[in-house]
Amino acid sequence: MADITLNALGKKCPMPILMTKKELKKMSSGQTLELIVDDIGALKDVPALLNRTGDELLESREDREQITFMIKKA
């Protein structure tokens, strides 16, 4: 279970990334963020963001039109 869930369904790029970045800044090290999106661009954008921030992608799964990312704050 994630510490925080961020629902970005219906948001188009770059909004899910901007929302994720803002939420990660508020989090403490070790906390987890569940990000839920339906923008296919997030499959490339989220790992690219985490590569820059140093945060860890624990899991990503696709379920029909929905993509869920589990992110751990560095």
C-alpha positions in Angstrom: 0.0 0.0 0.0 1.4 3.4 -1.0 1.8 6.3 1.4 0.2 8.6 -1.1 -2.0 8.0 -4.2 -1.9 10.5 -7.0 -4.8 10.1 -9.5 -3.9 11.8 -12.8 -6.5 10.0 -14.9 -7.8 12.3 -17.7 -4.7 14.5 -17.5 -2.6 14.8 -20.7 1.2 15.3 -20.8 2.9 17.2 -19.2 0.3 17.4 -16.3 0.9 14.0 -14.8 4.7 14.6 -14.7 4.3 18.1 -13.2 1.9 16.7 -10.6 4.3 13.8 -9.8 7.2 16.2 -9.5 5.3 18.5 -7.1 4.1 15.6 -4.9 7.6 14.0 -4.7 9.0 17.3 -3.4 6.6 17.2 -0.5 7.4 13.6 0.4 9.9 12.2 2.9 12.7 9.8 1.9 11.4 6.2 1.9 7.8 7.1 1.3 6.0 5.6 -1.7 3.8 7.2 -4.2 1.2 5.4 -6.4 0.6 7.3 -9.6 -2.4 6.4 -11.7 -2.5 7.7 -15.3 -4.2 7.0 -18.6 -1.7 9.0 -20.8 0.4 6.5 -22.7 3.2 9.0 -22.9 3.8 8.5 -19.1 5.4 5.1 -19.9 8.5 7.0 -21.2 8.0 10.3 -19.2 7.8 8.8 -15.7 11.0 6.8 -15.9 12.8 9.8 -17.5 11.6 12.0 -14.6 12.8 9.5 -12.0 16.1 9.2 -13.7 16.6 12.9 -13.2 15.3 13.1 -9.6 17.0 9.9 -8.4 13.7 8.4 -7.1 13.1 4.7 -7.7 10.4 3.1 -9.8 9.4 0.0 -7.8 6.7 -1.2 -10.2 4.6 -0.2 -13.3 1.6 -2.1 -14.5 -0.8 -1.6 -17.3 -4.5 -2.5 -17.0 -6.5 -1.8 -20.1 -6.4 2.0 -20.4 -4.9 2.6 -17.0 -1.2 2.7 -16.0 -0.1 2.5 -12.4 3.4 3.4 -11.2 4.7 2.7 -7.7 7.5 5.2 -6.9 9.8 5.3 -3.8 11.1 8.7 -2.8 14.9 8.7 -2.5 
